[in-house]
Amino acid sequence: MERLIENGLFGRGLIHLNKPALVDRYNSCLEDIGLPTSALDNFHIDGWGWSPEIADEMENKFYLSHYGPANPYAIIISPLQEDRPIYFPYHSFDRRMMKEVFRQCGSQISDLTTETAIWIDVDQEIMKYRSPQDLLMIESINLKFNSTSHLMKAAREQRELVRVFYDEENAWGDQQLHKKIIESCTKYGDLRFRSLDIPDIPFTNVRSFYSRAFEGVFIFRDLPGQKPLLVFKGDVSQFSGELHHGHIEYSLHDKNLLDRLFTERLCDIDWRWYKENEDRIKRIQYCLLADAITEEYPDIKLREVTGPRRKRLILELEEKLKLEAAYFELDRIMKLLASKKNPDVKDLSDRCRMLLAHPYEFVPEVTKDVIWQLLVNMSPVDTYQTFLYDKELFYDEYQKWNHSKKNWSIHFLKQEYILPFQ
């Protein structure tokens, strides 16, 4: 992992809390929430407030929650957390949720974090997930904001006291009211004109998402078949493919899952889309070649191989049956598309159908992200797409690769992956 860190492919965008005041504020949030505090004197946090070092310290990646993946808490120490990556999202909508928080409350966050920290109660209205079907009960999420020094509460109370003083008849003679206003101003200063109050924020974009609960579950709703679809990453479903329940569920590696995704109009193979995204077929083909060369010829640096030598290597790999047949099928498809002809999807091999599947054009953008994450889990061939949509899966795969494939992937991603902090 050190090489990934050195090349900005792991840990990028994390915020270093290395000052006692910031560490104390973070621990104050944990204490307020009722969670164990950290003994570390410095650590990093992501856009959610999750720290990889504290997760290691507590031996619990779900340490920002009382109930595992259900109802997690987020911590904001700095406005710099806006648009930073979330390295351990409990659910795939966490990133969009935090974007909405900063969009609506950026000014309050900037003001509050000058002297306190914020923690967010992500209330899903479900205490604990007892079965995967409980995930279908998530209809909306209520984000409730709290500050460790009670600054938000003090601002509300001070404004209300001043309102009563000005608006209610004879309030000028209320000595108790005078005393409360003076005490509040003495302790907190004049808060009336500061941007400190953050109301609850409802978040409803949860119709399709991925959850880490139950070893990982993909949830899709609002489908043509009317029934919601659950896909289990851990291949734990005992009813994979059965259709007579109130919902449909599949194990991730069920051979019939891809057909179901096409039937429910979640996936498609649209040659118009590929004409607009033609580099993707080239990238898939290049990744297949990289798999074969780094395995069979680990001393060869693929990025330095050009022209005739690459053709020779492809021929040798084909003769040794070390290069997937899909590589040559993709070559034929690209030639057909270049000649303005559309291949017949019915003629594609199952392997190519899997490699070429992409989100259906008319599904919402948030659903497309979940579909991409599902597709790379079904077949993590495209290294770029895997890194983009499921970094944890990429890191797991990376650990299994030989030195040659690791070197290739770093160079490849540094060329392909140019988005900041993602």
N, C-alpha and C positions, 0 to 999 in steps of 0.2 A: 504493500500500500504506500510505502514511502515514495516510490516513483510517481504514483498518481498524485500525491500531495505536492511533490516538487513541480509537477507539470500543471498544477491548477485544476486537476480532475477530481480531487477529493478534498473536502474541507473549504472549498472556495466560498467566500461570502459570509463565513462565520464571523461573529463579533466577539472580540476578546474582552472579557471582564477581568481586569487585572488590578483594579483599584479597590481598597477595602470598602469604600462607600457603596460601590456598585455591587460587590459581592454581598454586602449586608442587605442591600435592597432586595436582591434576588432571594436570599434566605428568608427575609421577612415575608415575601410572597408565599414561599413554601410553608412557612409557619402559619400564616393567615389561612391558607387552604387546609391546613391540618396534615401536611405531608412532612416526611423527614427532611431535615435541613442537611446541607452539604458541609463537609469539613475542608473542602478544597479552598485554597486562597486565591486561585485564578482558574478560569475555565472559559470555554467558548459557548456561545448560544446562536441558534439559527433564528429565522424569522418568526417562529412560533414561540421561542423562548426555551426550546429543548436543547439540552447540552449533552454531547456525546461523552464527555468526561464524567459528568454526574451519573449518566446512565451506566457507565462502567463501574463507577464507585459503588453504586447501589445495586449493581447486577440486575438491573431492571430497566429495559427500554421504555416501559410504560410508567415510569416513575411520576409523570405529571398527571396521574389519575388515581382515584381510589378503587376503580373497578375495571382495570385493564383498558381495553379500547373504548369503553363506554364513558361518555361525559368527561372528556379530558379538560385540563385547564391550560390556558396560554398565559405567558408572562411577557410583558413589554417593559424593558428597561430603558430603551433608547429609541428615538424616532428613526435611527439608522436601520432598524429592523425592517422598515418598509422595503418591499421588493427583494428582500433577502431570501435565499432558498430555505425550504423546510425539509430537513434531512430525514425526519422520521414522522411523516404524516400518519396520523391514526386512520384518517379517511382521505380519499382522493380530493374531496372538496375543501380540505383545510387551506390549501393555497389560495383558492378563490375567496374563501371566507376572510382570510387575513387581508387580502387586497381590499375587500369591501370595508373592513374595519378602518384601514388607513385612509381610504377614500372619503369615508363619512366623518372620521374623527381625527384627521391628521393634526389640526390646530390644537385640539385638546391634548392629544398625546405629546406634542411638542412642549406645551406649557406644563403639563403634569410631571413629565419626566425630568424637568429641571430640578425637582426636589423630592420626588417620590417615584415609586414603581407602580405598575398597573397589572392586575391579574384578571383574567377573563374566565368566568364560569360558562362553559360551553354546554348549555342545558339542552339535551335531546329529548327530555321528558320520558326517558326510560332509565330506570336506576341501574340495571345491569342486563346484559344480553344473556338470556338463558338458552336460547336456541337461535340458529341462523334466521329463522322466520321473523324474529324480533326486529331484524334490520329493516324489514318491510314496513315497520311501524314508524320509522323516522319520516315524518312529513315536513317538519320544519325544526329549526334550531333557534333558541333564544340566547343571544350573547349578553351576559350580565357583567358589567364592569365594576371593579373595585380598586381602591388605592390603599396602599399599606399604611399610610399615615392618616387615613380617613379624610384626606384633603377634599375629595369629591363630595363627601357627605357634609363637611364643614361649609363648603361653598354653597350647597343647596340651602342649608340651615341659615347661613348668614343672609342670603338673598331674601329668604322668607321673613326673617326678623325685620329687615329693613323695609320690606313691602308692608308688613303689618304696621310699622312705625309711621309710614307715610299715608297709608290708605285708611286705617281704622280710626274712627273718631275717638278722641281722648287718649290715643296711644301715647301721646307725648308725656302724659302724666303717669304712665305705667313704669314704676321703678324696676320691677323685675325684668321687663323688656329692655330697659336701658342697660341693666347689668349684664344681660346675656349678650347684647350687641358689643359692649365694651370688652367682655371676656373673649368673645370670638375674634375681635379685631386685634386684641393684645396677643393672642396665641397664634393666629394665622395671618394677620395683616388684613388689608382691605381686599376681599376676594370678589367683590361685586362685578368688576369689569374684566375679570380674568376668564379665559376659556378653559373651564375645569370640569364641567359636568358632561358626562357621556351617558345618554339614555340607553336603555336596552335596544339591541339591534336584532330584528328577526332575519333569519337567513333561510330561504326556501328552495334554493337551487340544489335539491338533493334527490332528484328523481332517478338519476343513475350515478352510481359511485362505486368505489372499491373500499372495502374495509379490511383492516388487519385482523378482525375478530375471526375466531374459528379457523386459524391457519391461513386466512385470506379468502374473502368472498367478493365476487363482482355482482352488483345488483343492477338490473335494468328493468325499468317500468315504462308504461305508456307504449306498449308494443302492439303491432297489428293483430297478434294472436290474443290480445286482451290480458293474458296471464303474465305476471312478472317472471323474469328469468334470473336464477341464481346460478353462478358458476363458481365451483369450489377449487381454489388454487391447490389445496392439499389433497385433492382426489379422494375426499372422504365421503362423498355422497353415496348412499345406499340405493338411491332412486334415480340414478343418472339416466336421463332420457325418458323417464316415464311422464306421461302427459295428463293423467287423470286426477292430479291433485289441484289445489287452488293456485299453485304456482308450478313452474317448470324448473328443474335443477339438473345441472350437468357437472360431472367432474372435468377438470381442466383438460385432461388428455383422453377424454372420450372421443373415439374416432368419428362420432356423429355430431360433435359440437359445432364444427364449422358449418355444416349444412343447416343447423338450427339458426346460426347467426345470419346466414343468407336468407332463410325463410322469414325471420323476424325483421328483415331489412335493417339490420345493424351493420352488416358487411356487404361489400360489392366488389366486383372487378369491372371497372368502367374504363374502357380504353381512352375515352375523352380525358378522364382524370390523369391517366398515365402520359398522355401527350402533353399535359401541362406540368407533369412531374416526372419527366422522362429520366432524370438522374437517379430516381429510386431503383429502377430495374438494374441500371449499371452498378449501383451501390450494392444491391443484393448479390449480384453476380460476382462483384469484386470480393465481398465477404466470404462467399463460398470458395473462391480461389484462395483467399488468405487462409481459411481453415485447412485446406488441403496442403498448401505449400509449407506452412509453419509446422504442420504435423510430419510431413514426409521429408522436407528439406529444411530443418530448423536453422541451419547455418546461412541460408539465403535470406537476404533482406529484400522483401517483395517490392518495397518502394523504390529500390534501385534497379529493378528488373524492367526492361523495356523492349519493345519491338520483337525481333526474331527469337530472343532468348525466352521471352514469355510464351510465345507460341510453342517453342520446344518443350518447355515445362508442362504446358497444358497437354501436349501430346503424350508425354511420358506419364503424367498422372492418369490420363484416360486409359492408357495401355495397362497400367497397374491397378485399374479400377479404384483409384483413390480420389477421383473427382466426381462429385454427384452428377447424375444424369440431368438434374434440373439446371445445371450450369449451361448445358448445350441447348436445353429447351428455352431458356431465357434468351439465349443468343438468337435463336430462330424467331422468337416473339419480337425482339427489337428490330430485326431485319424486316419483318412484316409491317410493323408500325412505321418504320422509316419509308417504306414503299406505299404508305397511305392505305394499307390493308389492315383490317381488324381481325386478329385471331379469333377462332371460335372457342369460347370459354368451355364448351362441352368437351373439346379435345384436349384440354389441359390435364396433366397428371394431378393426382391429389396433392403431391408435394408442391407443385407450382401454384395450385389454387391457394394453398396455405401461405406461400411466400408472397403472393400478389394481392391477397385480400387487403382491403382498406375500408375505413368507415364509410357507410352509405352517405351519399351527398346531402340528404335532407335531414339528418339527425342533428340535434342541437350541438353546438361546439363543445359544451361540457361533456356530452355523451361521447363525442368523437375522441376526447382525451382518454376516457375510460376504455373505449374499444381498442385504441392503440395499445394501452397498457395490457389489456387482455391478449391481444395478438402477439405482442413480444414475449409474453409468458408462455403462449402456446408454441412459439417457435422463435427463440432469440437469435436468429441468424444475422439480422441487420444490426450490427454493433452500434451504429449511430442511433437508430430508433430505440434500441434497448436502453442506451445511456440517457436518452432524452425523456423516455416515459417511465422507466423503472430503474433508477440508479442502483437501488439495493440489489436487484437481480443482476445487473451488470457487475457489481462488486463481487457477488457470489460466484459468477461465472469466471471472472478475472482470476480469482484465487485458484481455479482448477487448471488454468492454461499453462503451457510451457513458457519458457523465457522468450522464445521467438514470437509467440502470439501476443504476449504481454507487450513487448516492444512495438510490434506492429499496431496494436490497438491504441497505444498512446500517441503514436505519430498520426494515425488515421483520425482520431478524435480531435487532435489539436488542429488538424486541417479542416475538419467538417464542423466542429462544434464551436461556434463563435458568439453565442448568446451569453451575456454577462449574468453571473449569479444564478444560473438555472440548475 
